[in-house]
Amino acid sequence: MAVAPLSSGSEAGEAKERNGAVPAKRLTKEQLLETHKGHLKKQDLSPNAPRPVKQPILAEAYPASTKSIREVELVPLSALCVETHHRGQGIIVRIASPPFFGAGAVSIVEDEHGNADKLAIYNQGDISILSGVPEGCVVAVKEPYYKYNGSDNDYMICVDHPSDVILLRFTDPIIPEPLRLGSVLKTAEDWKKAGDTAFLEKDFSTAVFCYSESLEIEPSPGVFSKRSSTNLLLGRYDAALTDALASRTNATSDWKAYFNAGRAAYGLCDYPTSIVHLREALSLNPTAANVRKEHDRCLTRLHEAETGAYDFLAMHALLSPTTVHLDRASFTRRTVIRSSPHHGRGLFAAEPIPAGALVFAEKAAFMPNQYDPSRAAAALYALTVRQLLSNPSVASSVLALYPGSDLPLPDLPGGTLIDGIPLVDVFLTEGIRQKNCFSAPLSTLSDTKLTTPATAAAKGLWLHAAAMNHACVPNTLRSFLGDILISRATRDIPAGAELFQAYVPVKPDPAERSALYETAWGFQCGCALCEREGRSPEAARARRRELLAQVERACTRQQPGAGVVVPDSVIRGVERALRLLEEAHEGDVFDEPGVLPRLMLVYPCNWLVGAYKGRKNWRKVARYAKRVVRNFGFSGVPLEEEGEKGWDPRGLFTAGGSEGG
């Protein structure tokens, strides 16, 4: 997916001049349709082109409407003012053209008075009819945003929030008389047959619409069952579960209702609810192989959630460029989310967790299979919006995440049903994505190979992991297998202790990383490393930055590598600069109490490992390799001057072996 281009500065300036005014002149319906036909012809030439995503610009945020269409004042298109959000107002229009697909679906629309304009609907999933409303349908837009479209007399109604637009039933009494078509089909049976036809044609969103029309006329267990099965195919698990239970008749044939209900709950990763329904289905139809298979699969997920017993090697073997979503449950029993003294909420150990043990393993709430870094963020944003629309039961856990402090919030909680549609605010959703998503390689193990592109990473939301606060010297380390995030303890963690992770690789310069945390997440890190580095006088910190720059200049004179022999003179220059930088680290800050990482020393020591490797001086290679580990904060590594007798590397991973690592 691509990000839709933004308006140019000149267009924005022209739009500002027109703010709040009713346009003196608009294009006629005929002019709009003529231009629209030209766009449709271009679209026909590339029907399979990927659709871009219009990601919100948070600086332009405005809240989604929290009103029902029956609570607002309905106004004609001619009353719309440029660059205005028409609070307390709404429009009802009929679609007068096929949709043109760009970042959204653009259609020509007309109101009851014969006024015409363009309507752009964004952020609707492919499974929704609203992603491309058929000609002749009637839609309502709540509190519409009307914008200047970049050329003379050209304007457009923009629907950014997907819950701000409603596809009206043909017989809805709110539709003005001139726009009424009446019921296209007359009986519940007619609508059911139309749904069956759409289903056979794999037009599942239309099938759901037709089944819904049938149920409005005459509720039927059979049609509820059909709609449940169709919603399952669309990934609308909330609706599928409700419909499945509504299709019961208190007969043995209800096994299918419970089967669908179990599959829907499984799709929501609600395995305790799923197993209840699948057991009921199995009791009514004990010979059904498909029910037995789903029942046993759900039992496996429940076992994983309780024990954290995973075959990680087998999971790794399943991964491929097309298989990134693993069928596994999340194991979070050892941890609990509660208020943190650091930043709002945090994650805490519910029991003692030994070093190296699994802290938790979590399946992503949302992670698209998109490893192109230029498209990964847009893909995650689009998937999150569409899942919140499809399954409003997930909204409370997702929208509880921190979105940033400057966004205007809706008056009602996200996911609240208004006019039968869950409230989804796209700016709030994008703020949550930006503050809480992780970049994930296909697998952390594979990512260590030299042939793996360093930039090949998807983006995903892991709700449990997102509750963890940052520390530059964390007590957990994360890794990935597809859409599974795995967290392990880097030291012994007592029950009740807060769990920390490093949000990003930690920069050696505390001023640089502090600026990054403030800009990206709005906090100042208070971990042991940052707190104790902050005790250094500014003059000492400036001296270390100056020496680090000297070391880096010395290192860049010649880079070690395969077949490269670095001259002694260059190595001695780096060693001299390294000694000065080591001396600039005050012992009372970095050594007592407990050894802290000296991150500025890692790069030059690592450079010397490579340089001496090229000269086959293995004693020096070992010397500087140990310094690399020591400078990462592992106090259990003896340096030559401290003696090495009896050193056991396993001590690095005990409670006393590493204050920093």
C-alpha positions in Angstrom: 0.0 0.0 0.0 1.1 3.5 -0.7 0.4 6.8 1.2 -1.8 9.2 -0.7 0.0 12.4 -1.8 -0.7 15.6 0.3 -2.0 18.9 -1.1 0.6 21.4 -2.2 1.3 24.5 -0.3 -0.4 26.7 -3.0 -3.6 24.6 -2.9 -3.6 24.9 0.9 -3.3 28.7 0.6 -6.1 29.0 -1.8 -8.3 26.7 0.4 -7.5 29.0 3.4 -8.8 32.0 1.5 -12.2 30.2 0.9 -12.6 29.0 4.5 -16.1 29.1 5.8 -17.6 30.5 2.6 -20.3 29.0 0.5 -18.8 28.7 -3.0 -20.0 31.3 -5.4 -20.1 28.7 -8.2 -19.9 25.0 -8.3 -19.5 22.6 -11.2 -22.8 21.2 -12.6 -23.8 17.6 -12.4 -23.1 17.2 -16.1 -19.6 18.7 -15.8 -18.9 16.5 -12.8 -20.0 13.4 -14.6 -18.0 14.2 -17.7 -14.8 14.6 -15.7 -15.6 11.5 -13.7 -16.1 9.4 -16.9 -12.5 10.4 -17.9 -11.2 9.1 -14.5 -13.2 5.8 -14.9 -11.7 5.2 -18.4 -8.2 5.5 -16.9 -9.2 3.2 -14.1 -10.4 0.6 -16.6 -6.9 0.5 -18.2 -5.4 -0.7 -14.9 -8.1 -2.5 -13.0 -5.8 -4.4 -10.7 -3.6 -1.5 -9.6 -3.1 -1.4 -5.9 -5.2 1.1 -4.0 -3.2 3.6 -2.0 -4.0 4.5 1.6 -4.8 8.0 2.9 -3.0 8.1 6.2 -4.2 10.9 8.4 -2.0 13.9 9.2 -2.3 14.3 13.0 -1.8 18.0 12.9 -5.1 18.2 10.9 -7.0 16.0 13.4 -10.7 16.4 14.0 -13.0 14.1 16.0 -15.4 11.6 14.5 -19.1 12.4 14.7 -20.8 10.9 17.8 -24.3 11.8 16.7 -26.9 9.7 15.0 -28.0 10.8 11.6 -31.5 11.3 13.2 -30.1 13.8 15.6 -28.5 16.2 13.1 -30.0 18.9 10.9 -30.2 17.7 7.3 -29.0 20.4 4.9 -28.7 20.6 1.1 -25.4 20.3 -0.7 -25.7 24.0 -1.7 -25.4 25.0 2.0 -21.9 23.4 2.5 -19.1 25.8 3.3 -15.5 25.3 2.2 -12.9 23.9 4.6 -15.6 23.4 7.2 -16.7 20.6 9.4 -20.4 21.0 9.6 -21.0 20.1 13.2 -24.6 19.2 14.1 -25.5 18.9 10.4 -25.8 16.1 7.9 -26.6 15.3 4.3 -28.4 12.6 2.5 -27.4 11.9 -1.1 -27.9 9.4 -3.9 -24.9 7.9 -5.7 -25.1 9.1 -9.3 -22.1 7.4 -10.8 -19.9 4.3 -10.5 -17.0 4.8 -8.0 -13.5 5.8 -9.0 -10.9 4.2 -6.8 -7.9 6.1 -5.6 -7.0 6.5 -2.0 -10.7 6.4 -1.4 -13.8 5.7 -3.5 -14.9 8.9 -5.3 -18.5 9.2 -6.6 -20.7 11.9 -8.0 -23.7 12.4 -5.7 -27.0 14.4 -5.9 -29.4 15.5 -3.2 -33.2 15.9 -3.2 -32.9 19.4 -4.7 -30.9 18.4 -7.7 -27.6 19.8 -6.4 -24.6 17.6 -7.3 -21.1 17.3 -5.9 -18.2 14.8 -5.4 -18.1 12.5 -2.4 -14.9 10.7 -1.3 -15.2 7.9 1.1 -11.9 6.8 2.8 -10.8 4.0 5.1 -13.5 1.4 4.2 -12.2 -2.1 3.9 -12.6 -4.2 0.7 -15.3 -6.2 2.5 -17.6 -3.2 2.9 -20.1 -2.0 0.2 -19.0 1.5 1.3 -15.6 0.9 -0.2 -17.3 1.4 -3.6 -21.0 2.3 -3.2 -23.0 1.1 -6.2 -24.8 3.6 -8.3 -28.4 4.3 -7.1 -27.7 3.6 -3.4 -28.5 6.3 -0.9 -26.0 7.3 1.8 -26.0 9.7 4.8 -23.0 11.6 5.9 -22.9 13.0 9.4 -21.2 16.3 10.1 -19.5 16.4 6.7 -16.2 18.0 5.9 -16.3 20.0 2.7 -12.9 20.9 1.1 -11.5 22.8 -1.8 -10.2 20.3 -4.3 -7.4 22.2 -5.9 -8.9 23.8 -9.0 -11.5 26.4 -9.9 -15.1 25.6 -8.7 -14.0 22.1 -7.7 -14.9 20.9 -4.3 -15.4 17.6 -2.5 -17.1 16.1 0.5 -14.5 14.1 2.4 -15.4 11.3 4.7 -12.2 10.4 6.7 -13.9 8.7 9.6 -15.5 5.5 8.3 -18.2 5.7 11.0 -19.4 9.1 9.6 -21.1 7.6 6.5 -24.1 5.3 6.5 -25.5 3.1 3.7 -29.3 3.6 4.1 -31.8 0.9 3.5 -33.9 1.6 0.4 -37.1 1.8 2.6 -35.5 4.0 5.4 -38.1 6.8 6.1 -35.3 9.3 6.6 -34.7 9.3 2.8 -36.3 12.3 1.1 -39.1 11.5 -1.3 -37.2 12.6 -4.5 -34.4 10.2 -3.7 -36.6 7.2 -2.9 -36.6 4.2 -5.1 -38.8 2.1 -2.8 -37.9 -1.5 -2.0 -36.0 -3.0 -4.9 -37.2 -6.4 -3.9 -40.5 -7.0 -2.2 -40.2 -10.2 0.0 -37.8 -11.7 2.5 -37.5 -14.7 0.2 -36.5 -12.4 -2.8 -33.8 -10.8 -0.7 -32.5 -14.2 0.5 -32.3 -15.5 -3.0 -30.4 -12.3 -4.0 -28.0 -13.0 -1.1 -27.5 -16.6 -2.2 -26.7 -15.4 -5.8 -24.2 -12.8 -4.5 -22.6 -15.5 -2.2 -22.2 -17.9 -5.2 -20.5 -15.0 -7.1 -18.2 -14.5 -4.1 -19.6 -11.0 -3.6 -19.8 -11.6 0.2 -20.4 -8.0 1.3 -23.5 -7.8 -1.0 -24.6 -11.1 0.2 -24.6 -9.8 3.8 -26.5 -6.7 2.7 -29.2 -8.9 1.0 -29.5 -11.3 4.0 -29.8 -8.2 6.3 -32.7 -6.8 4.1 -34.4 -10.2 4.3 -34.1 -10.4 8.1 -35.5 -6.9 8.4 -38.7 -8.1 6.7 -38.9 -11.5 8.3 -36.4 -12.9 10.9 -35.4 -16.5 10.0 -33.0 -18.9 11.6 -31.9 -20.1 8.2 -31.0 -16.6 7.0 -29.2 -15.9 10.3 -27.2 -19.0 9.7 -26.3 -17.9 6.1 -25.3 -14.5 7.3 -23.2 -16.0 10.1 -21.3 -18.2 7.6 -20.8 -15.2 5.3 -19.6 -12.9 8.0 -17.1 -15.6 9.0 -15.6 -15.5 5.5 -15.4 -11.7 5.8 -13.7 -11.9 9.2 -16.6 -10.1 10.9 -16.4 -12.4 13.9 -18.5 -10.3 16.3 -21.5 -10.3 13.8 -20.9 -14.0 12.9 -21.1 -15.0 16.6 -24.3 -13.0 17.2 -25.9 -14.4 14.1 -24.8 -18.0 14.9 -26.5 -17.9 18.3 -29.6 -16.2 16.7 -29.9 -19.1 14.3 -30.6 -21.7 17.0 -34.0 -23.6 17.0 -33.5 -25.9 20.0 -33.0 -28.9 17.7 -30.1 -31.2 17.1 -29.4 -29.3 13.9 -28.2 -26.5 16.2 -24.8 -28.1 16.0 -24.0 -25.9 13.1 -25.0 -22.8 15.0 -22.6 -23.7 17.9 -20.0 -24.7 15.3 -20.2 -21.3 13.7 -20.2 -19.6 17.1 -17.1 -21.5 18.1 -15.3 -20.6 14.9 -16.2 -16.9 15.4 -14.9 -16.8 19.0 -11.8 -18.6 17.8 -11.3 -15.8 15.2 -11.4 -13.3 18.0 -8.8 -15.4 19.9 -11.4 -15.9 22.6 -10.6 -19.5 23.1 -12.5 -20.0 26.4 -15.7 -19.0 24.7 -14.8 -20.9 21.6 -14.4 -24.2 23.4 -17.8 -23.9 25.2 -19.6 -23.6 21.8 -17.5 -26.3 20.1 -18.2 -28.7 23.0 -21.9 -28.0 22.5 -21.6 -28.6 18.8 -19.7 -31.9 19.4 -22.3 -33.1 21.8 -25.0 -32.6 19.2 -23.0 -34.1 16.4 -20.3 -36.3 17.8 -19.3 -37.9 14.5 -18.6 -34.6 12.7 -14.9 -34.6 11.7 -14.8 -30.8 11.1 -16.2 -30.1 14.6 -13.7 -32.5 16.2 -10.8 -30.9 14.4 -11.8 -27.4 15.5 -12.5 -28.6 19.0 -9.0 -30.2 19.3 -7.3 -27.1 17.7 -9.0 -24.9 20.3 -7.8 -27.2 23.2 -4.2 -26.8 21.8 -4.6 -23.0 22.0 -5.9 -23.2 25.5 -2.9 -25.3 26.6 -0.5 -22.8 25.0 -2.2 -19.9 26.8 -2.0 -21.7 30.2 1.5 -23.2 30.0 3.5 -21.1 27.4 4.6 -24.5 25.9 5.6 -23.7 22.3 7.7 -25.6 19.8 9.6 -22.5 18.5 11.7 -24.5 16.0 8.5 -26.0 14.4 7.0 -22.5 14.3 10.1 -21.2 12.6 9.9 -23.9 10.0 6.3 -22.8 9.1 7.4 -19.3 8.2 7.6 -18.2 4.6 7.0 -14.9 2.7 3.3 -16.0 2.4 3.0 -17.6 5.9 3.6 -15.0 8.6 0.4 -15.4 10.7 0.9 -18.4 13.0 -2.0 -20.2 14.5 -0.9 -19.9 18.2 -2.4 -18.5 21.4 -0.8 -15.7 23.5 0.8 -16.7 26.8 0.5 -13.7 29.2 -0.3 -15.5 32.5 3.1 -14.5 34.2 2.4 -10.7 33.7 -0.2 -8.2 34.6 -1.0 -4.6 33.4 -1.4 -2.0 36.1 -0.5 1.6 36.9 3.2 2.4 36.7 5.1 5.1 38.7 7.0 5.8 35.4 4.6 6.5 32.5 0.9 5.8 33.1 0.4 2.0 32.8 3.1 -0.6 32.8 3.6 -4.4 32.7 4.6 -6.2 35.9 5.7 -9.7 36.8 2.9 -11.7 38.4 5.4 -14.3 39.7 9.2 -14.7 39.9 10.7 -15.1 36.4 14.2 -16.5 36.2 16.8 -15.2 33.8 16.3 -16.6 30.3 12.8 -17.7 30.9 9.8 -16.8 28.8 8.1 -13.7 30.2 5.3 -13.8 27.6 4.5 -14.7 24.0 1.9 -12.7 22.2 0.1 -13.0 18.9 -0.3 -9.6 17.2 -3.7 -8.0 17.3 -2.9 -6.6 13.9 0.1 -7.2 11.6 -0.3 -7.1 7.9 2.0 -9.2 5.7 3.8 -6.1 4.4 7.6 -6.1 4.8 8.2 -3.1 2.4 9.3 -0.3 4.8 7.7 2.3 2.6 4.3 0.7 2.9 4.4 -1.1 6.3 3.0 1.8 8.3 0.2 2.6 5.9 -0.8 -1.1 5.8 -0.9 -1.4 9.6 -3.0 1.8 9.8 -5.5 0.5 7.2 -5.8 -2.9 8.8 -6.3 -1.5 12.3 -9.1 0.8 11.1 -10.8 -2.0 9.2 -10.6 -4.5 12.0 -12.1 -1.9 14.5 -15.0 -1.5 12.0 -15.4 -5.3 11.5 -15.1 -6.3 15.1 -16.0 -3.6 17.6 -15.4 -5.9 20.6 -11.7 -5.4 20.1 -12.0 -1.6 20.3 -11.8 -1.2 24.1 -8.4 -3.0 24.4 -6.9 -1.2 21.3 -8.2 2.3 22.1 -6.9 2.0 25.7 -3.4 2.5 24.3 -1.7 5.9 24.5 -2.3 7.9 21.3 -0.3 11.0 22.2 -1.4 14.1 24.2 -2.5 16.5 21.5 -5.3 14.7 19.7 -9.0 15.9 20.0 -11.0 12.9 21.3 -14.5 11.9 20.5 -17.2 12.4 23.1 -18.0 8.6 23.2 -15.7 5.6 23.6 -14.4 4.1 20.3 -16.4 1.1 19.2 -19.7 2.5 20.5 -22.4 1.6 18.1 -24.1 4.6 16.4 -26.7 4.0 13.7 -25.5 0.4 13.9 -21.9 1.3 13.0 -19.0 1.2 15.5 -17.4 4.6 16.2 -13.9 4.7 14.7 -11.8 7.9 14.8 -9.0 7.5 12.3 -6.7 10.2 13.8 -6.9 8.5 17.2 -6.2 5.2 15.6 -3.2 6.6 13.7 -1.9 8.2 17.0 -2.1 4.8 18.7 -0.3 3.1 15.8 2.5 5.6 15.9 3.1 5.4 19.6 2.6 1.7 20.1 3.6 -0.3 17.0 6.7 -2.5 16.7 8.8 -3.2 13.6 9.1 -7.0 13.2 11.3 -9.1 10.9 9.9 -12.3 9.6 12.0 -14.0 12.3 14.6 -12.6 14.6 16.7 -15.7 14.0 16.7 -15.3 10.2 17.3 -11.5 10.6 20.8 -12.3 12.0 21.9 -13.7 8.7 24.1 -11.5 6.5 21.8 -12.2 3.5 18.7 -10.8 5.2 17.9 -7.1 4.2 18.1 -5.1 7.4 15.1 -3.0 6.3 12.7 -5.9 5.7 10.3 -5.5 8.6 6.6 -5.4 9.0 4.8 -3.3 11.5 2.3 -4.6 14.0 0.3 -3.9 17.2 0.9 -6.2 20.2 -1.5 -4.9 22.9 0.2 -6.6 25.9 3.7 -5.7 24.8 2.6 -2.1 24.1 1.9 -1.7 27.9 5.6 -2.1 28.7 7.6 1.0 29.5 11.0 1.7 28.1 14.4 1.4 29.8 17.8 1.8 28.1 18.9 -1.1 30.3 15.8 -3.3 30.2 15.1 -6.6 32.1 13.5 -8.2 29.0 14.4 -8.8 25.4 12.0 -9.3 22.6 12.2 -11.4 19.4 9.8 -12.3 16.7 8.5 -15.4 14.8 6.0 -14.1 12.2 3.3 -12.3 14.1 4.3 -13.8 17.5 6.3 -11.5 19.8 8.4 -13.4 22.3 9.7 -11.7 25.5 12.4 -13.3 27.6 14.0 -12.2 30.9 17.5 -10.9 30.7 18.0 -11.4 34.5 16.1 -12.8 37.4 12.9 -10.8 37.9 11.1 -10.9 41.3 7.3 -11.0 41.5 5.8 -7.5 41.4 8.7 -5.9 39.6 8.0 -3.8 36.6 9.0 -5.2 33.2 10.9 -3.0 30.8 12.0 -3.2 27.2 14.1 -1.1 24.9 11.8 0.6 22.4 14.6 1.1 19.9 18.4 0.3 19.9 19.9 2.5 22.5 22.1 5.4 21.2 25.4 5.9 22.9 25.0 9.6 23.4 22.4 10.3 26.2 21.5 13.7 24.8 20.7 12.1 21.4 18.6 9.3 22.7 16.8 11.7 25.1 15.8 13.9 22.2 14.5 10.8 20.3 12.4 9.6 23.2 10.9 13.1 23.7 10.1 13.5 20.0 8.8 10.0 19.3 7.0 9.2 22.5 6.8 12.3 24.6 8.8 11.1 27.7 12.2 11.5 29.3 13.8 8.1 30.3 14.5 7.7 34.0 16.2 4.3 33.8 19.4 3.6 35.8 21.6 4.4 32.9 20.0 7.7 32.0 19.7 8.7 35.7 23.3 8.0 36.5 24.7 9.5 33.2 22.7 12.6 34.1 24.8 13.0 37.3 27.9 13.7 35.2 28.6 17.5 34.9 27.7 18.9 31.5 31.4 19.5 30.8 32.2 15.8 31.3 29.4 14.8 29.0 30.5 17.2 26.4 34.1 15.9 26.7 32.8 12.3 26.1 30.9 13.5 23.0 34.1 15.2 21.7 36.2 12.1 22.3 33.7 9.8 20.7 33.8 11.9 17.6 37.6 11.6 17.6 37.4 7.8 18.0 34.9 7.5 15.2 37.2 9.6 12.9 40.1 7.4 13.8 38.1 4.3 13.1 36.9 5.5 9.7 40.4 5.9 8.4 40.2 2.3 7.5 37.4 -0.2 8.1 38.3 -3.8 9.0 36.9 -6.5 6.8 37.6 -9.8 5.1 41.1 -9.8 3.7 41.8 -6.3 5.1 45.0 -5.9 7.3 44.7 -2.6 9.2 48.1 -0.9 9.6 49.6 -0.8 13.1 49.6 3.0 13.1 45.9 3.1 12.6 45.2 0.6 15.3 47.4 2.5 17.8 45.6 5.7 17.0 42.3 4.1 17.8 43.6 2.5 21.0 44.9 5.9 22.2 41.6 7.6 21.5 39.8 4.7 23.2 41.9 5.0 26.4 41.1 8.7 26.6 37.4 8.0 26.2 37.6 5.2 28.8 39.2 7.7 31.2 36.4 10.2 30.6 33.9 7.8 32.2 33.8 8.6 35.9 34.1 5.6 38.1 31.7 7.0 40.7 29.0 7.3 38.0 29.5 4.1 35.9 31.0 1.6 38.4 29.2 2.2 41.8 26.8 0.8 42.7 27.0 -1.9 40.0 28.5 -1.7 36.6 26.5 0.3 34.0 26.9 0.0 30.2 29.5 2.4 28.7 27.8 2.5 25.3 30.3 5.0 23.8 33.0 2.4 24.1 31.2 -0.4 22.3 31.9 0.8 18.7 35.7 1.3 19.1 36.1 -2.0 21.0 34.2 -3.8 18.3 36.3 -2.1 15.6 39.4 -3.3 17.3 38.0 -6.9 17.4 37.8 -6.7 13.6 41.1 -5.0 13.2 43.0 -7.6 15.2 41.1 -10.4 13.6 42.5 -9.3 10.2 46.0 -9.5 11.7 45.2 -12.9 13.3 46.1 -11.6 16.7 43.7 -13.8 18.6 44.7 -12.7 22.1 43.8 -9.1 21.3 40.6 -10.3 19.6 39.6 -12.0 22.8 40.7 -9.0 24.9 38.5 -6.6 23.0 35.6 -9.0 22.5 35.4 -9.2 26.3 35.5 -5.4 26.5 32.6 -5.2 24.1 30.5 -7.5 26.4 31.7 -5.6 29.5 30.8 -2.2 27.9 27.3 -3.5 27.3 27.1 -3.7 31.1 27.8 -7.4 31.9 29.9 -7.2 35.1 30.6 -11.0 35.1 33.2 -10.6 32.3 36.8 -10.3 33.8 39.2 -8.1 31.9 42.9 -9.2 31.6 44.0 -6.9 34.4 41.4 -8.4 36.7 42.4 -12.0 36.0 40.3 -14.7 34.3 40.8 -17.8 36.4 37.6 -19.6 37.1 35.4 -17.4 34.9 32.2 -19.0 33.9 30.4 -17.2 31.1 27.0 -18.6 32.3 27.3 -16.2 35.2 26.4 -13.4 32.8 22.8 -14.5 32.9 22.3 -14.9 36.7 20.8 -12.3 39.0 24.3 -11.1 40.2 26.2 -11.6 37.0 24.8 -8.6 35.2 23.7 -5.3 36.6 23.2 -3.8 33.2 22.8 -6.5 30.6 
